[in-house]
Amino acid sequence: MTFFVRLFFAPLCGSAGRVDAERWRELLKALGGDPSRPGDLGYAHVDLSRRERCGFPEVIFAQGKSADHVVGVVRRLREAGQPCLATRVEDTVARALEEAFPQGQQDRVARTFFLPVGPLPEPVGDVLILTAGTTDIPVAREVLVTVQAMGCQAELIADVGVAGLHRVLSRLPRLHQADVICVVAGMDGALPSVVGGLVRVPVIAVPTSVGYGASFGGVAALLTMLNACSAGVVTVNIDAGFKAGYTAALIARRSTPSRG
């Protein structure tokens, strides 16, 4: 057994180095192995304990999944009394979800589906989402839906890219109000670094696959953002609106009214 494996298992072992069965049961329960909350559907194992561990239930990545499978996972989450968010929802799956859960909220630009449980609480925090161009809006709306599903206030301002720098500069008062800013951009991906040099809050850069051939499907924007000179900029994957929105909501939910 390697050093790292020993380090992981040490809290589960007694003084004689033997595994403590009760500690194992508690760990498995905490990680979603509670037998009283079965999530195994045969084709998917729904993580019904993720909300307790991470603060928000499991989110369905619907791309490439059959309509029956996505509907089944949504139904299991609903039975467990948990809200359900699905991303990258293709048209056939969207139609099946609409038929099965007509009360669900669909955004066909963002390709998302959200099924809340009861009335939504008063939103907290302040997440601002900027796009460099209008072609970045689908990814930006995925950010928006995710942030709102997680109970945070969000606003989307589109088409303020660096080709017309006055557009983002005119929004400076709004930028200074936000707890966290998500900047969605393709092409050269320069906008997050500019925004990062203007504000004192975290900036989450979201590269998109928008651009001509030399953008290499968003790789050029990704590399620009990873190499941003502004210290407060962090970067997610190409077109990863959900990941940006999830992280932004976690930050906003822990924010305080005073920003120093």
N, C-alpha and C positions, 0 to 999 in steps of 0.2 A: 504494500500500500504506500503510495507516494505521500510526500509531506502535505500537499494540498488536500488530498482525500482525508488524511488523518485530521487535518485542521477542521474540515467540514463535519466529520463524524464525531469529533471529540465531545461536543455538548450532548450527544445522544448516548454516550457510553458511561458506564459506572466506573468506580475506582479500579476494577479488575480489567477494564478495557472491553467489557462485553456490552453489547447493545441493550439499552433499556427499552423494553417493548412499549411501555406506557409513553415514554418520550417520543418514540416513533409514531404512535397513534396520534398524538397531539400535533406532531409536525405534519403528518399526512392530512389531518383535518384542516389545519391552517392553510395548506397548499391546495385545497380543493378536493381532498380525498374523503370527505365526510360521507359515509354510506347512507346517511339519512337524507342527503340531497343528491340523488343520482342525476348525472348529466350525460350519460352514455346513450347516444341515439343509434349506435351501430356504425353510422357513417361519419359521426362527429362526436366528440366528447366535450360538451359544453361546460365551460369553467364557471360554475355558479358561485364560487367564492372569491372571484376576482375583485368584486366591489369592496369586500372587506379588506383585501390585501392592498389594493391599488387606488381605491376611491371611486372607481367607475366600472360598471359591468363589462364583460367581454364584448368587443365590437366585431361584427362580421365583415370580413373582407369577401365580398360577394363575387368578385370577378372570377370567371371560370367555373363557378359552382352552379349546379342545377337549381331550377326554381323550387323543386320539391325540397331539396336540402336546405336552402335558405329559409323557406317558409317553416320548415321543421325546427330549425334552430331558434327562429323568432318566437315560435309558439312555446318552446321550452323555456326561454327566458321570461316570457310573459307569465307562464304558469308559476314561475319562481318569484313573481312580483317584481321583476327588474325591468327598467327601461331598455330599449334595444335600439342600437344604431348600426346601420349597415352602410358600407361604402362601396364604390365602384359597382353600383347596381346597374346591370344591363337591362335593356328594354323588356325582354321576355320575363326576367325576374321581377322587374318593376310592376308589370301587369299582374303577375301572380300575387305579389304582395298587396297590391291594391284590392284585389278580389278577396283575399284572406283577411286583411286588416284594413278596412276602408277608413278607419280613424287615424291611420298612420300618416305621417307628414313626408311627402316626397318632394325632392328638389331635383328635377331632371337635368338642370345645368350642372349641378354638383355631383349628380348621380348618387344621391344618398337617400336613405329611408330612415325615419326616426319614429319610434313608437314609445311615447312617454307613458308613465304610470301615474294617473291622476293629474291634477293641475301642476304646472311647473312652478317651482318656488321663485321668489323674487331674485333676479340675476344679481351676481356679485362681480366685483372687479371691473376692469375696463380693458378690453383687447381691441386694438386698432389694426385693421388689415389694409394694406396698400397693395395695389398692383401697378406694375410699370406700364402695362398696356391693357386694352380690352380683351385681347386674346388670352390673357392670363386669368380671366374671371372664373372659368370652371374650377381651376385649382383653388382659387381664392374663396369661392363659395363652399368648397369642401372644408376649408379652414373655418369659415363662418358657421356652418351647420354644426361642426364638431364642438366649437367653443360654446355655442348656444345650448347644445344637448347636454353639455357638462355644467350648465347652470351659470354661465358667465355672460356679462354684457359684451356685445361685439358690434363693431361698425366697419363697413367696407367702403373704402374710397378707391375708385378705379382710375387708371390712366394718368398717373403722375410720374412718369418715367423721366430719366435724365436727359432725354432728347429735348425736353422743355423744362429746364431746371426750375423755372419760376413756379411751376405747378405744385411741386412738393414744398417749396419755400413758402408759398401762400398758405399752406396748411400747418405751419409751425405751431400756432397756438393749440391746435387739436393734438398734434404729436406730443406736446408737453403734458397733456392731460392723461395719457394712457399709462397703464401699468406694464404693458408689454406690447410690442409692435411686431406683426408678421408682415414681411415684405416679399411679395410674390413677383418674380421676374424671370423672363427668358432672355433671348438674344445675348447681349454682353453681360447681363446679370449685375450691373453696376449699382443699382438703386439701394440695396441694403447697406453698402459701405457708406454711401452719402447720408442715409438716414441715421446710421450708427454714429456718425460724427456730429449729429445735431441734438441728440437726446441723451438722457441719463438713465434710461430703462433698457432692459434686454431687447435685442432685435433678433428675431428668428427669420433667417433667410430661407426662402423656398424657391429653388430653381425650377423652372418649367421647361418642357421640351419644345417650346416655341422658338422658332428661328430658322434661318436658312441653313444650307448644308454644313458650313463650317462650325455651326453651333453643336453639331454631333448629338442631336436629340437631347440637348440640355446639359451635356458634359461641359461645354464652355462656360455656361452660367454657373454650374456647380463649382468649377475650379476657381472662377472669379470670387465667388462667395466664400469658399474655403480659405482663400488668400486675402480676404478683406483686411484692410489696414485698421479699421475701427475696432477697438478692443471689445466692444459689447455685442458683437455679431456672432451668432452660432448658426450652423447650417444643417438642414435636413436633406433627405434624398430628393431626387428629381421627381417632381409632380406629387410629392408626399404631403398634400394638404392636410390629411388626417393627422399625421404625426406632428405637424406644426401646430395645428389647432389643439390637440391633446396637451402638448407641452405648454402652450400659451395659457390654457385654462388652468393647469396646475400652478403656474406662476401667479396668475391673476387671483386665484382663490386664496392664496396666501399673502396677498398684497395688503398694505396698510394705507390709510388716507394720506399720511405724510410721506413725502418722497425726499425729504432733506433739502 
